[in-house]
Amino acid sequence: MKNLRGQFFGVLILSFRIFEFLQAQDQQGFINLDCGLQANESPYTEPITKLTFRSDVDFIKTGKSGRIQNVPGMEYIKPYTVLRYFPDGLRNCYTLSVVQGTNYLIVAMFTYGNYDNLNTYPKFDLYLGPNIWTTVDLQREVNGTREEIIHIARSTSLQVCLVKTGTTTPVISALELRPLRNDTYIPQSGSLKKLFRVYLTDSKDTIR
């Protein structure tokens, strides 16, 4: 295991099949936020993943909306084409209502896409409540990055926070929560951070 700052522990997740095929996916209890999406464009069903996304305006009171630029050879699904950026304050948090005692998969997606025409890729910290989750470094992951963690909710409210650590502006493209069965990836202490996943199959179907 890999010891992370705070109370988080990493784990190698080798998965033959983690989720059901999209066609049979039950989205009950899911929270899918398209960060920076205008409220009048919400909700919508993303045609590739079949997931229903909504605007994040009811989950955070700070930040501004931006749109990534088109890059030849790069294609992003709709939730990753707009973003929320945080030019003000050191710590900006999403507050999410969850079911206490439930095991959640939490996914955060980050794409810079030169939305501000500055060509300055951000680097900042991501927190789950008071504990650091990871450092998001879009200076290294210039095409975007995805972070995942499995966490048991200890109360009925959960905060995901972007924390400015330098001169660049934190951004987020999408935030997703999935309730899992409580016997799926049981953390012995803290939370489980994904290192990588392997899906062994000859199928051409898209899975989540």
N, C-alpha and C positions, 0 to 999 in steps of 0.2 A: 504494500500500500504506500501511497505517496502522501506525506503529511503536508497539508496546506495551512496557511495562516488562518487564525480563528479556529473554529471547531469543525472544519471540513476535512474530509478524507477522500482521496481519490481511489478509484478502483478501475482495474482493467475490465471493461465490459465486452465480452465475446458473445455475440448474439447470433444464433441461427435464425431466429424470427422473433422480433420484439413486438411488432404491431400487426394487426390484421390488415388485409388488403383494403384499399381505400373504398372500394365498392361496398364493403360490408361494414364500414366504420360507423360506430355509434358516437356521436359528438356530445352526448349528455355530460354536463359538468365541465366541458372544455371552455377555456377562455382564449380567444384568438384576437389579438389586437394588431391592427395595421397602424403603426405609430406614425403620427403626422397626417393621417387621413382626415379630410374634412368631414364633419358630422353628416352633411347632406349627401355624402357618397356612401354612407354606411346603412345597413350591412350589405355584403355581397359574398357570393360563393366563388372561390378561386377554382377555375376550371380544371387545373392539373391535379391539385391535391384534393379537391372536392370539400375543402374546409371552408366554413363560414367565418369571415373576418368582419370585425367592426372597428370603428374609430376608437382611439384611445382617449378622447376628450373627457370622458367621464371618470377616468382613472388617474389623471394627473392634471395639475393646475398650472404648471410651468412649461417653458420651452416653446419653440416655434416650429412651424412646418416648413419642410424643404423637399425638393424633388431632385433625384440624381440625374446626371446627364447621360444621354445615349452614347455608348462606347461601341465602335465597330467590333463585331465578333463576340460581344458579351450580351447575354439575354438574362433578365431577371423576371421571376414571376411577380405579379402585381403587388403583393405585400411588401416587396423589397424595393419598389421604385420611388416610394416616398419615405420620409424619415422625420423624426423629431430631433431637433438639436437644442442644446442648452447653453446659450451664451452668457446666462446670468447665474450666479450662485455656484458654490462648490459642490453641493449635494442636491440632486433632484431625484424624487422617488415616485414610483408607481405604487398605489395602494390597491390591493386586490382582496376581494372577499373569498375566503376558502372555507372548507369544512375541517374543523379541528380534528386531528388524528388521522387525516387522510394522507396517503402517500402520493405525491405529485411529481410528474416529470415537468420541469420548467425549461423552456427553450427561449433563447434570446438571439436575434439575428441582427448583425451590424454591417451596413454598407455605407461607404462614404460617397462614392460616385461624383466627387467634385461638385456637390450641390451648391457650394458657395463661390465657385470660380476662383478659389485661392490655391488649389493644389496642395493643401496642407492636411495630410492624413492625421487623424486624431489618435491619441493614446490616453487611456483613462482607466479607472478601476470600476468594477462592477461588484455591488454588494447585495447579499440576500439578508435583509434585516440589518443587524449590527455587524455581521460577519462578512469578510471579503470572500467573494466567489472566485474572481479571476481578474487579471489585467487584460483589457481589450486593446490590442496593438494593431491598428489598421495601417501603421507605417510598415509593418511586415506583411500583413494580410491585406494587400491593396485591393483585392477583388471581393473583400468581405469575409466575415467569419461568423461561425455559429457556435454558441455555447449551450451546454446542457448540464443539468444537475437534477438529481432525485432528492426530494426533501419531504419530510413528514411535517405537516402544518401543526404547530404547537398552540395556535390560537385561531380565531376566525378571521384574522387579518394578516396579510403578508405584504411586505414591502420589497420591491426590487429597485435599487438605487444606482444611479450613475454618478460617480464622484470624480471631479476634475482634479488632476494631479500635476498638471503642468500648464503650458500656455495654450494648448489646443482645446477645441470644443467637443464635449461628448455628444455622440449621436446614437440613435437606435432606430432600427427599421421595423422590427416586429417582436412581439412578446407573446408566448403561447404557454398555457398550462394544461396538463392532462392529468386527471385523476387515474391512478393505477390501483390494481388490487393490492391490498396491504401485505400480501405475501410475495410481492414482486420486488426484488432487489432491496431487501431489508437492511437498512444501515444500522450497524452496531453502535455507532456514535456519530453525531453530526449528520452530514449529508454525503451523497455519493456523486462525485464529479466525473463525467465521461472523459476517458482518455482517447479511445477510438472504438469503432464498432465494425464488425465484419458480418456480412450477410452472405451465406453460402447457398446459392441457388442457380439454376439454369433459367428461371423465369424472367421474362422481360417486363413483368408488371411493376408499376411504381408502388412502393410501400412507404409508410411513415412509421 
